[in-house]
Amino acid sequence: MKTEIELKAHVRDSGALKALLHEKAEYSGAFEKDDTYWARAAPPAPDAPALRLRVRRQKRTLPDGSAASATVATYKAKEVRGGLEVNDELEFEVSPGPEFEGFLKSMGFAPGISKRKRGWDFSRGGITAELAEVEGLGWFIELEILASGIDAGSLEETVEAAREKLLGFLDELGIGREAIESRYYTEMLKELN
């Protein structure tokens, strides 16, 4: 399992930020992501943990113009630590997507909230930067570091080192700390309804 350490911040001028990212990082491509969050409708036992799974239909266009589509299932054990999301993540491709969703329904899961994102990916020095418009919420910059092989004893150290690196890049992009958003997108989308 990988540990994803990320922060996201509101963006006022997506065009200017996109140009700055082209200067400061390597362009990885454009994307469209349609996410549906599935939850077990009724746990099989009263003490069973709540299980949630994201199913993402994604389209990517690489810098060379080639395109790819995939359906990806993701399970995350999520936590927010001082404005950073620290998520243990298990992700795998499923094919065909509609049959996998049929399987989820047969296992007692039901689709819930949906999220649509489009934008561009960049990378620099172990950081993935995603400039994304989230439908209904506006523009965000997501900065992420993926770490693997972290044990409980070194997690806090790893998170602190990632925090410094992510905040340093955010500063370089001219985005103030007040723009950092600690809520999950799903929370913000639920507030809209």
Contacts in CASP RR format, 6 or more apart in sequence:
PFRMAT RR
TARGET T0000
AUTHOR 0000-0000-0000
METHOD contacts of the structure
MODEL  1
MKTEIELKAHVRDSGALKALLHEKAEYSGAFEKDDTYWARAAPPAPDAPA
LRLRVRRQKRTLPDGSAASATVATYKAKEVRGGLEVNDELEFEVSPGPEF
EGFLKSMGFAPGISKRKRGWDFSRGGITAELAEVEGLGWFIELEILASGI
DAGSLEETVEAAREKLLGFLDELGIGREAIESRYYTEMLKELN
1 88 0 8 1.000
1 89 0 8 1.000
1 90 0 8 1.000
1 148 0 8 1.000
2 88 0 8 1.000
2 89 0 8 1.000
2 91 0 8 1.000
2 146 0 8 1.000
2 147 0 8 1.000
2 148 0 8 1.000
3 86 0 8 1.000
3 87 0 8 1.000
3 88 0 8 1.000
3 89 0 8 1.000
3 146 0 8 1.000
3 147 0 8 1.000
3 148 0 8 1.000
3 149 0 8 1.000
3 150 0 8 1.000
3 155 0 8 1.000
3 158 0 8 1.000
4 76 0 8 1.000
4 85 0 8 1.000
4 86 0 8 1.000
4 87 0 8 1.000
4 88 0 8 1.000
4 89 0 8 1.000
4 144 0 8 1.000
4 145 0 8 1.000
4 146 0 8 1.000
5 84 0 8 1.000
5 85 0 8 1.000
5 86 0 8 1.000
5 144 0 8 1.000
5 145 0 8 1.000
5 146 0 8 1.000
5 147 0 8 1.000
5 158 0 8 1.000
5 159 0 8 1.000
5 162 0 8 1.000
5 163 0 8 1.000
5 166 0 8 1.000
6 84 0 8 1.000
6 85 0 8 1.000
6 87 0 8 1.000
6 142 0 8 1.000
6 143 0 8 1.000
6 144 0 8 1.000
6 145 0 8 1.000
6 166 0 8 1.000
7 83 0 8 1.000
7 84 0 8 1.000
7 85 0 8 1.000
7 142 0 8 1.000
7 143 0 8 1.000
7 163 0 8 1.000
7 166 0 8 1.000
7 167 0 8 1.000
7 170 0 8 1.000
7 180 0 8 1.000
8 85 0 8 1.000
8 140 0 8 1.000
8 141 0 8 1.000
8 142 0 8 1.000
8 143 0 8 1.000
8 180 0 8 1.000
8 181 0 8 1.000
9 140 0 8 1.000
9 141 0 8 1.000
9 170 0 8 1.000
9 175 0 8 1.000
9 176 0 8 1.000
9 179 0 8 1.000
9 180 0 8 1.000
9 181 0 8 1.000
10 138 0 8 1.000
10 139 0 8 1.000
10 140 0 8 1.000
10 179 0 8 1.000
10 181 0 8 1.000
11 17 0 8 1.000
11 131 0 8 1.000
11 138 0 8 1.000
11 139 0 8 1.000
11 140 0 8 1.000
11 141 0 8 1.000
11 175 0 8 1.000
11 179 0 8 1.000
12 139 0 8 1.000
14 131 0 8 1.000
14 133 0 8 1.000
14 139 0 8 1.000
17 131 0 8 1.000
17 141 0 8 1.000
17 173 0 8 1.000
17 175 0 8 1.000
18 120 0 8 1.000
18 131 0 8 1.000
20 173 0 8 1.000
21 27 0 8 1.000
21 120 0 8 1.000
21 122 0 8 1.000
21 129 0 8 1.000
21 131 0 8 1.000
21 173 0 8 1.000
22 122 0 8 1.000
24 124 0 8 1.000
24 172 0 8 1.000
24 173 0 8 1.000
25 122 0 8 1.000
25 123 0 8 1.000
25 124 0 8 1.000
25 127 0 8 1.000
25 129 0 8 1.000
26 122 0 8 1.000
26 123 0 8 1.000
26 124 0 8 1.000
27 63 0 8 1.000
27 120 0 8 1.000
27 121 0 8 1.000
27 122 0 8 1.000
28 62 0 8 1.000
28 63 0 8 1.000
28 120 0 8 1.000
28 121 0 8 1.000
28 122 0 8 1.000
28 123 0 8 1.000
28 128 0 8 1.000
29 60 0 8 1.000
29 61 0 8 1.000
29 62 0 8 1.000
29 63 0 8 1.000
29 120 0 8 1.000
29 121 0 8 1.000
30 60 0 8 1.000
30 61 0 8 1.000
30 118 0 8 1.000
30 119 0 8 1.000
30 120 0 8 1.000
30 121 0 8 1.000
31 58 0 8 1.000
31 59 0 8 1.000
31 60 0 8 1.000
31 61 0 8 1.000
31 117 0 8 1.000
31 118 0 8 1.000
31 119 0 8 1.000
31 120 0 8 1.000
31 121 0 8 1.000
31 130 0 8 1.000
31 132 0 8 1.000
32 58 0 8 1.000
32 59 0 8 1.000
32 116 0 8 1.000
32 117 0 8 1.000
32 118 0 8 1.000
32 119 0 8 1.000
33 56 0 8 1.000
33 57 0 8 1.000
33 58 0 8 1.000
33 115 0 8 1.000
33 116 0 8 1.000
33 117 0 8 1.000
33 118 0 8 1.000
34 56 0 8 1.000
34 57 0 8 1.000
34 58 0 8 1.000
34 114 0 8 1.000
34 115 0 8 1.000
34 116 0 8 1.000
35 54 0 8 1.000
35 55 0 8 1.000
35 56 0 8 1.000
35 114 0 8 1.000
35 115 0 8 1.000
35 116 0 8 1.000
35 117 0 8 1.000
36 54 0 8 1.000
36 55 0 8 1.000
36 101 0 8 1.000
36 111 0 8 1.000
36 112 0 8 1.000
36 113 0 8 1.000
36 114 0 8 1.000
37 52 0 8 1.000
37 53 0 8 1.000
37 54 0 8 1.000
37 111 0 8 1.000
37 112 0 8 1.000
37 113 0 8 1.000
37 114 0 8 1.000
37 115 0 8 1.000
37 186 0 8 1.000
38 52 0 8 1.000
38 53 0 8 1.000
38 54 0 8 1.000
38 55 0 8 1.000
38 101 0 8 1.000
38 104 0 8 1.000
38 109 0 8 1.000
38 110 0 8 1.000
38 111 0 8 1.000
38 112 0 8 1.000
39 50 0 8 1.000
39 51 0 8 1.000
39 52 0 8 1.000
39 53 0 8 1.000
39 109 0 8 1.000
39 110 0 8 1.000
39 112 0 8 1.000
40 48 0 8 1.000
40 50 0 8 1.000
40 51 0 8 1.000
40 52 0 8 1.000
40 107 0 8 1.000
40 108 0 8 1.000
40 109 0 8 1.000
40 110 0 8 1.000
41 108 0 8 1.000
41 109 0 8 1.000
41 110 0 8 1.000
42 108 0 8 1.000
43 49 0 8 1.000
43 50 0 8 1.000
43 51 0 8 1.000
51 75 0 8 1.000
51 109 0 8 1.000
52 75 0 8 1.000
53 73 0 8 1.000
53 74 0 8 1.000
53 75 0 8 1.000
53 104 0 8 1.000
53 109 0 8 1.000
54 73 0 8 1.000
54 74 0 8 1.000
54 75 0 8 1.000
54 76 0 8 1.000
55 71 0 8 1.000
55 72 0 8 1.000
55 73 0 8 1.000
55 94 0 8 1.000
55 97 0 8 1.000
55 100 0 8 1.000
55 101 0 8 1.000
55 104 0 8 1.000
56 71 0 8 1.000
56 72 0 8 1.000
56 73 0 8 1.000
56 74 0 8 1.000
57 69 0 8 1.000
57 70 0 8 1.000
57 71 0 8 1.000
57 97 0 8 1.000
58 69 0 8 1.000
58 70 0 8 1.000
58 71 0 8 1.000
58 72 0 8 1.000
59 67 0 8 1.000
59 68 0 8 1.000
59 69 0 8 1.000
60 67 0 8 1.000
60 68 0 8 1.000
60 69 0 8 1.000
61 67 0 8 1.000
62 68 0 8 1.000
70 93 0 8 1.000
70 95 0 8 1.000
71 93 0 8 1.000
71 94 0 8 1.000
71 95 0 8 1.000
71 96 0 8 1.000
71 97 0 8 1.000
71 100 0 8 1.000
72 91 0 8 1.000
72 92 0 8 1.000
72 93 0 8 1.000
72 94 0 8 1.000
73 91 0 8 1.000
73 92 0 8 1.000
73 93 0 8 1.000
73 94 0 8 1.000
73 100 0 8 1.000
74 89 0 8 1.000
74 90 0 8 1.000
74 91 0 8 1.000
75 89 0 8 1.000
75 90 0 8 1.000
75 91 0 8 1.000
76 87 0 8 1.000
76 88 0 8 1.000
76 89 0 8 1.000
76 90 0 8 1.000
77 87 0 8 1.000
77 88 0 8 1.000
78 85 0 8 1.000
78 87 0 8 1.000
78 184 0 8 1.000
79 85 0 8 1.000
79 86 0 8 1.000
79 87 0 8 1.000
80 86 0 8 1.000
80 182 0 8 1.000
80 184 0 8 1.000
81 159 0 8 1.000
82 182 0 8 1.000
83 180 0 8 1.000
83 182 0 8 1.000
84 159 0 8 1.000
84 162 0 8 1.000
84 163 0 8 1.000
84 166 0 8 1.000
85 184 0 8 1.000
86 155 0 8 1.000
86 159 0 8 1.000
94 100 0 8 1.000
101 111 0 8 1.000
113 186 0 8 1.000
113 189 0 8 1.000
113 190 0 8 1.000
115 134 0 8 1.000
115 135 0 8 1.000
115 185 0 8 1.000
115 186 0 8 1.000
115 189 0 8 1.000
116 134 0 8 1.000
116 135 0 8 1.000
117 132 0 8 1.000
117 133 0 8 1.000
117 134 0 8 1.000
117 135 0 8 1.000
118 132 0 8 1.000
118 133 0 8 1.000
119 130 0 8 1.000
119 131 0 8 1.000
119 132 0 8 1.000
119 133 0 8 1.000
120 130 0 8 1.000
120 131 0 8 1.000
121 128 0 8 1.000
121 129 0 8 1.000
121 130 0 8 1.000
122 128 0 8 1.000
122 129 0 8 1.000
122 130 0 8 1.000
122 131 0 8 1.000
123 129 0 8 1.000
124 169 0 8 1.000
126 145 0 8 1.000
127 143 0 8 1.000
127 144 0 8 1.000
127 145 0 8 1.000
127 165 0 8 1.000
127 166 0 8 1.000
127 169 0 8 1.000
128 142 0 8 1.000
128 143 0 8 1.000
128 144 0 8 1.000
128 145 0 8 1.000
128 146 0 8 1.000
129 141 0 8 1.000
129 142 0 8 1.000
129 143 0 8 1.000
129 144 0 8 1.000
129 169 0 8 1.000
130 141 0 8 1.000
130 142 0 8 1.000
130 144 0 8 1.000
131 139 0 8 1.000
131 140 0 8 1.000
131 141 0 8 1.000
132 139 0 8 1.000
132 140 0 8 1.000
132 141 0 8 1.000
132 142 0 8 1.000
133 139 0 8 1.000
133 140 0 8 1.000
134 140 0 8 1.000
134 185 0 8 1.000
136 189 0 8 1.000
136 192 0 8 1.000
137 185 0 8 1.000
137 188 0 8 1.000
137 189 0 8 1.000
137 192 0 8 1.000
140 181 0 8 1.000
141 170 0 8 1.000
141 173 0 8 1.000
141 175 0 8 1.000
143 166 0 8 1.000
143 169 0 8 1.000
143 170 0 8 1.000
144 166 0 8 1.000
145 162 0 8 1.000
145 165 0 8 1.000
145 166 0 8 1.000
147 158 0 8 1.000
147 162 0 8 1.000
150 158 0 8 1.000
167 177 0 8 1.000
170 176 0 8 1.000
170 177 0 8 1.000
170 180 0 8 1.000
181 188 0 8 1.000
END
